[in-house]
């Protein structure tokens, strides 16, 4: 099955640039697509210094929906927004004051990849972090979800003048130009072994899919590796449920996929409660499955319910999970072709948008304008 590769290189223009992210693209682009992907054939998507986070999200969403293996190569810099202190991938227009609106929230990457399986989804990253973001990732890591393999490094901002070189990613690209892609854990180790001085004092990410936690405290004299710790589930399963669901979706067995997710959702509700993260995770999976099945009405309704449940549980209106749920409900609402159903769901979405305006300027006005048009057409 053909693979998909997303090459994303992004950093602010001007003095805020910590790394010459775009400089790695010519080296990566010289690698055969099949080698980048580790599959027989592959489609490659390139994004170089993108301006808008929504544009990146659109490309990421399309890549995540691809049926075959997916590898995402990310080169750039991490910054925290001043409001929630959450990590973002800085884009071309990002400044310290505008991170929330001009950078790509890292949790968007996690959210788009969460339904995929770690066996066919990987992130390879070469990231630099300013002082504030470095303190954050040194303590918390960079949460990319339990179902995504992550390899690479995060480096603190260099003390020298000018942007740093993405040495790790260039080394990875050089190794791949041999025409062979070894297993990613081996590729990662080969790259680190070639540039020991460049990765000294870095966070080295080697996570095959699980909860990434620091193996040891970070000191400037040595690197630390993030390793995988498997969390207990109430009852062990003989298979990865996300992998089984993904397989059913790829085969077009959408009802079967939703049935599996519904069973896990019911178990989580019984064990933890309807507002628990365990139950909400499966509610979100089912909302995504409705999208994959081409049912935007069901998907929109599910995302509205998730958002309302999170808010009722006391989560903040600007919490990443709340914003993501409302944004996805909005996105699916715009895909509804049945005007009666769109009119039915529009008021609930508009009410949520009043409380959760999100990061996209004009989102509330867009809902109100379209809802007015639909109501006038009755």
N, C-alpha and C positions, 0 to 999 in steps of 0.2 A: 504494500500500500504506500502511495507517495507520502512523503513527509512534508512538513511546513517549517520554515525557518523565518523568524522575525529578527532583523538586525536593527537595534535601536541605539543610536548614539546621540546624546543630548547634553548640553551644558549652556549656561547663560552666556550671552554675548557681552563683551566688555570686561570690566575689571573684576566682576564677580566670578569669572570662570576659573575653576580649580584644576581642570583637566582638559586636555585637547582631545575630547571624546571623538570628534569627527575624524581625527587623524587615523583611527584604527580601521575605518570603513574600507579604504583601498586594499588593505591587507586581507581583511575578511572576504571582500568581494572577489579576491583572486582565488579563493578556495572553491572548488566545485560544489554546487548545491547539494549533491548527494552526500558529500563528505561532511559538510556542515550539519546535515540532518542525521547521518548515519543510516540512511535508507537507500534503496535503489534509485529513486528519483525524488526530487523535492521542489517545492515552490518557495521562492525567497522574496520576502518583503523587506524593503529598506526604509528606515526613517532616520534622516540626518538633521539634527538641530531643528526639530519640529517646533512650531510656535504655540499651538493650542493643545491643551490636555485632552479636549474632547476628540480632536482628530487622532491622537494617539490611541485613545480608548476605542475608537471605531476600528482601527487596524488591529488592535490587540483582541478585540471581541471577535473579529472575523477569523483571526488566526486560532483562537481558542476553540472556535466552532468547527475547525477542520477535522476530518475524520481520522487522519493518520497521526503518527508521532509528531510532536511539536518541540522545537528547541528555540528558546528566546535568548539571544545574546544582547546584554545591556551594558553599555559603557556610559558613564556619566558621573553626576555628583548628587549626593543626598543632602537635603536641607529640611529643617523643621519649620512648620508654619507657626506663627506667633500666637495663634489663638488656642490650638489644641496640642501643640508640640508633637505632631505626628509626622513621620518621615515622608518625604516627597522626592520624586526624581525631578530635579530642576530642568526646565526647558529654556529655550532661547531668550524669552522675555522675562524670565524669573529674576526678581530682586528679593532681598531679605524681607522687604515689606509686602511683597505681593505673592509669596509662596502659595498661599491658600487658593488663589485664583489663576495663577499662571503656571504652576507646576503640576506634575502628575502624582496624585496621592498613591503611595506604595500599596495601600490596601486595595486600590482598583486592580492592580496586577493580581493580588491574591484572590480577589473576588472572581475575576474572569477565568482563572485557572482552576478554581476549587472543585469543579465537577469532573475534571479530568483525573486520570490515574498517574501516580508517580512513575509507573513503568513506561509511560510514553510521553511524559511532560518534563521538561528540564529548563532551568534557568542557569545561564552562565554569565557571571557578572564581574565587572571591573569598575568599582565605585570608589569615589573619593568623598570625604565628608568634612564639612567645616567643623569648627570646635564644638558647637552646640550639638550638631548631629552626631559627631564622633562620640561624645559622652553618652548619647542615647543608644547608639548601636552597640557600644562597648558593654552597656548594662543589659540591654533588652534583645540584642540581635536584630534581625530584619525578618519579620514574619511574612513568609511567602506561602503559608498554608501547609497543611499536612500531606497534601497529595502532589506536591511538586518537588522534584529533586533540584537542589541548588548547589552550585559549585562556583568558586571564585574568591574574590578578596574585596575587603573594604579598607581603604587606606585613609589615615588622617591627612588633613591639608598639609602640603609640603611647606617648609619654611622658606624655600627659595622663591625668587621672583619669577613670575610667569606661570602659566599652567603646567601641570605635571603631565608626564607621558602615561598613556594607558598600557604600561609595560606588560601586565598580566595578559590582557586580551590580545596584544600583539604577539606574545609568545604562544598563546593558544593557536592563533591563526597560522603562525609559522610552522608549528607542529602539524597542523591539519593540512598544510600545503604539500606534505609528503604523499597525500592521496589516501590516507587511512585515518579513520576516527576510532581510537581505542575506546573502551568503556570510559565514561566521563570521570569516574573516580581516578582512573589511571592517567587520563589526560590532564586532570587537575594537578596531580602529584608531579607529573613530568614538567608542567609549566612552572610550578613553585620551585622545583629543584634547579631549574635553569636560571632563575632570577632570585636567589636567596637574599641578596642585599635589597632588592626592590620591595620585597614582601616582609622585610624585617619590621616588627611592630604592627603589622596589619592584622585584621581579623580574617582568618582563612575559613571559607565556608565549604564544608564537605558534608552535605546533608542529602541522603538518598531518599528522603521522604519521611517526615515525622515532625516532632517538635524540636526546633534548633535552639540549643542552649549553649552558653559558653562552657567549654571544657575546663577552663582555668581563668583566673583573673588576667586582665590585659595589662601588660607592662610595656613601656616603650622599647625595651631591649629585645623582646622576642614576639613572635607571632602566636596567636591563639587560634585553635580550630573549633568551629562550632560542630558538635556531633549530634547524632540523632538519639533521642530518648523516646521510647514507645510508651504512650500512656495506656493504662488499663481501660477496656470497655466492659459494661456490666456483664456481658456474656460473650465469650470468644466466638469468632466466626471462622469458618473454614476458608473464606475468601474475602478479598477486599471488596466491600459493597460498592464503592465508587467505581472500581474497575468493572464490576459486573454490570452496573447501571450504564456506564459508558459504552460497553460492548453492545448492550441492548439498543441504545440510541443509534449507534453506528449502523446496526442491522435494520433500523427502521421499526423496531419493536417498542414503540413509544408507550403503549398501554402497559406492557410488561415492566418497562423501566419505572413508570410512575407507580405501579403496584408495589415494586420492591421498596421504593422510597417511602411510600405510604406506610408500609409495615414498620420500617425503621422509625418513622415519625411517630407512629402510635406507641411503639415501645418507649421512645424517649419521653413522650407525654406522660405515660404511666409511671415511668421511673423518676422523672425529674420535674414534671409540670409543663404546662403549655407555654409558659414564658421563659423557660430555660434555654440556654444557648444550645444545648443538645437538640431540643425539639425545634427551635427556630432554624438551626442549620438544615434540618431535613425539610422544613417548610420552604426554605430558600431553594434547596435542591429541586423540589417539586415545581416551584415557580419557574426555574430555569428549564426544567423538562417540558413544561407547557410551551415555553418559547421554542424549544427545539422541535416540538411537535407541530408548530405552526398555529398555535392557539393563543393569540395575544390577549383575548378576553380573560381566559383562565389565568394566564400569567400575570396580567395587570391586577386582577382581583387578589391573587395570592400575595403579590408584593405589597398591595395596600394593607392586607391583613397583617403581614409581617411588620410593616411600619407602625401600624396602630398598636400592635401588641408590644413592641419595643417602647413606644412612647407611654403606654399605659403602665408599663413596668418601671417607669421613672427614668428611662434613658434620655439624655439631653437631645435637643432638637438638632444640634450640630455634631452629634456622635457619628463617627464614620459609618457604622452599620445602619443607622437611621437614615442618613442622607443617601446611602447606597440603595436602600429599599425604595425610597420615594423616587429617586432618579430612575430606577429600573421600572417602577410602575408607570412613570411618565413616558419612558421610552416605549413600553409596550402599548400604552394607550394611543400613542401616535400611529401605531401599526394596525389599529382596529378599523376594519373597513365597514362593518355593520354600524350605521349611524345611530340606530336605536340603542345598541349596546354601549357605544361611545358616550351617548347622552346619559345613559344610566350610571356609568362609572365616573363621568367627568366631575360632578359636584364633590364626590368624596376625594378625588385627586386635588381639586382646587382648594378644598378645606385643609388638606395636608400640606399643600404648597404654602398656604398662609403661615403655617407653623414651621415648616421646614423649607425655607427658600432655596437651600443648597448653594452650590458654588457657581452655577451657571447663571449669569446675569440675564434677567428677563424671563426666567422660567415660569414664575407665577403669572406674569402678563400673557405669556404664550398660552398657558392653559385657559385662562379667562377668555382670551380672544377666540380660541378655537371652540370653546364651550358655547360662547355667545353665537358663533356661526352655526353650530349644530342646532341650537335651540331655535334660532330664527328660521331654520330650514324645515321645521316641523309642519 
